Amino acid sequence: MPVPFPRNLELNKIEAVIFDLDGTLLNSLEDIAESMNEALAHFGLPPHSLDDYKYMVGNGLRPLVERALPPAKRNPSLLDQVEQQLRLIYQQRWDQKTRLYPEIPELLDKLTGRQLSLNILSNKPHEYTVVVAEKFLRRWSFDVILGQKKELPKKPAPDGAWLVAKTLNIKCEQIVFLGDTEIDIETAHRAGMRPVGVEWGFRTSEELRQAGAAVVLRHPLELLKWLAL
């Protein structure tokens, strides 16, 4: 069962939600996994299962490549080559199987109707984050869409979350951070935001609770209940 928010969080003062992208709004794992496996095959390297990739994604593109390569093959030259190949492949197939999770459209509709600011913070490269959001989320108005940039430390560093808060001119404690991995929960804590885990993504409820999630949602629309909206 989800754990309710502590009463002292004053949830009626929440003004914004920051969403992680992959594993939270979008079920993108198959496209990522198949692209990575195709890149590995190009260099004669062994593939991984879909379940394996649940624990490889979340930290950005380079860490994904590092985790996918056999330990003995993780030299800088090969890592660069595989990463370049992955980028080429993913650019061609990123939307073949990727879909919004069930209830996400309804959740975004209701949050919009209640005038909460919607935002995205992802460790996916920024250019991909923007393109993916335009493809699958154009129906809704997101105030900030931010992916990984060289000049901005990636999650779990709080810098991206702080930048969103500064752009919105909203206090961090008035922002819910919704994500599916320990990285998102740690980011929320470090940024001073409300950490909310989701169990429909790439981690289990227990892992998210151990990471410090104030609540772990089983379904997207449960967010409305916990926020008393």
N, C-alpha and C positions, 0 to 999 in steps of 0.2 A: 504493500500500500504506500502511496506517496506520503511524504512527511509534510505537514502543514507549515506554512511560514510562521515564525514567532510573531506574537501580537505586536511587539514593540517596533516592527519594521514600518508601520504606518503605510500600508500598501495603497491607501487612497491617494497618496501623494505621488505615485508613479506617473511619470510623464512620457517615458520613452522605453522602447524595447530594442535591444541590439540582438540580432540573430546571427549565429554562425550560419554558414551556407551548406556545405556538404555534410550530410548526415543529420541536419536539423530542418532546413527548408526543403532540400533536394536529396532524393535518393540517387546518387551519382556513382555509387561504388562500382557497378558493373562496367561502366564506360572507363573509369579510371583503371580498374584491374585489367581489363582486356587490352587497354592501350599499353600498360606497363608490361604485360606478358608478351605482347607483340614486339615491344622494344627489346626485351630480354632475348626473345627468339632470334631477332636480327643478329645478335652477337653470340648465338649458340649457348645461351644461359638458360637454366631451368625456370619454369613458371611457378606461380604460387596460386593457391586456392582463393576463392572469394572471401572466405572467413579469415584467411591470413591477412588479407589486405585491410580488414577492419582495424588492425593494430599497426598498420604501416602508414596510414593516412593521418592527416591532422596537423602535421608540422610544416607543411609546405612541400614543394616539388623535390628539392635536393635531398631532404631526409627520406622521402619516399624511395628515391633511386638508391640511396645508400642501404636502406633496409632490404630492398629487393635483390640486390647483388649478393652473391656468396661472399662471406668474409674475406676469403683469399683473393677476391677480385676487386676489392674496394680501393683501387689506386686512383689518384686524381684524374689521370688521362682517360681511363675507361669510364669513370663516373661522368665526366664531361660529355663523352660520346653518347653514352646511354641517355643522359638527360636531354641532349639535343634531339636524339631519335624519338624519345618520348614526347617532346614538344611537337614534333612534326606529325606524329601519329594522332596525338590527342586533338590537335587542331582540326583533324579531319573527321573525328568520330565522337566528339565530346557530348553530343546531344542525341546519340542513337538510342540509348536506353534510359537516360536520365529523365526523371519525372519528379514533380512535386509529391511530397508525402500526402496521404489521405488526411483530410481535415485542415490542411494548411491554407487552402483558399478561403475556407469559412473563417478560420482564425484571423487571417489578414483583413478580411472584410469587416469583422466585428471590431477589431482593434482600430481600424481606420474610422469606423462609425463612432467610436468613443474618443476620437481625436488624439490618440496616442501616436507619438512619432515612431516611425518604423525605420530601422537601420540595419545594415549588414556589415559585419567585420569577419573577414576570412583570411586564412593563411594560404589560400589559393592565389597564385600570381594575380596582381591587380587587373591586368588586361583581360584575363580569363573571367575573373569575378564579374567585371562589368558586362562582358558579352553574355555570360550565362544568365545574369540577372535580367538583362534586356530580353532574352529569349523566353524565360519562364516566368518572370515576375513583372512584366511591363504593365500589367493591369492595375498594380498598386503603386502608390507614390512613396518611395523611400527617400528620406532626407539625406542620408549618407550611405554610400556604397563604397567600401574600402577593402581592397585586397592587399596582398603582400607587396611592399615596395622596398627597394634597396635602402632608402633613407629612413625607413621606419621599422624598428624592431618588431618582429612577428610575435604573435601570441605564444607563450603566456605573458610576455612583457605587456605591461598595461598601457603602453604609449598609444596604440591604436584606439583603444577604448577611451582614453583621455582625450584624444583628438576628436572623436565623435562627440563627447560631452561638451567640449569647448566649442565646436562648430554649432551645436544645438543651443548653447548657452543654458544647459540644464545641469543641475548638480548630479554628481555620480550616484549619490544615494537615492536619487529619483529615477534611476535607470535599472531595468531588469536585463540581465545578460543571459540569453537562452542558448544552450549548446549541448552537444552530445558526447563530448570527451572531457577527460580530466584537464586538458589544456584550456578549455573554455571556462571551467569552474575556477581554475587557478587565476585566469585572467580577470574574471569578475571580482574575486577576492582582492587581488592586487590593485585593481582599479577602484575599489570601494563601491562596487555595484552589487546588485542582488543576484546571486548565482542560482540559476535554474537549469536542472539537467533534463534531458529527454531520453526515454528508453527506446525510442523507435530508430535510433541511429546506430552508432558503431561501438557503443559500450553498454555494459549491463547497469542495471539500477544500483547494484551493490557497489560497483566501481565508482559511480558518480557520487553516491552518498559518502563513500570513504574519502573522496576528493574534496568534500565539503559543500555539496549542493544543498541549498536550503529546502528544496523540494525536487522530486524527480517525477516528471509527468509521464503518464502512460499513453496519453493521446493529446494532440495539440489543443483541442478545445478545453482541456482541463486548466489551461493557463487562465482562462476567463474566470473560472471558479476560484482559483487561488488568489486572484487579484480582486475578487468580489465585483466583477464587472457584469 
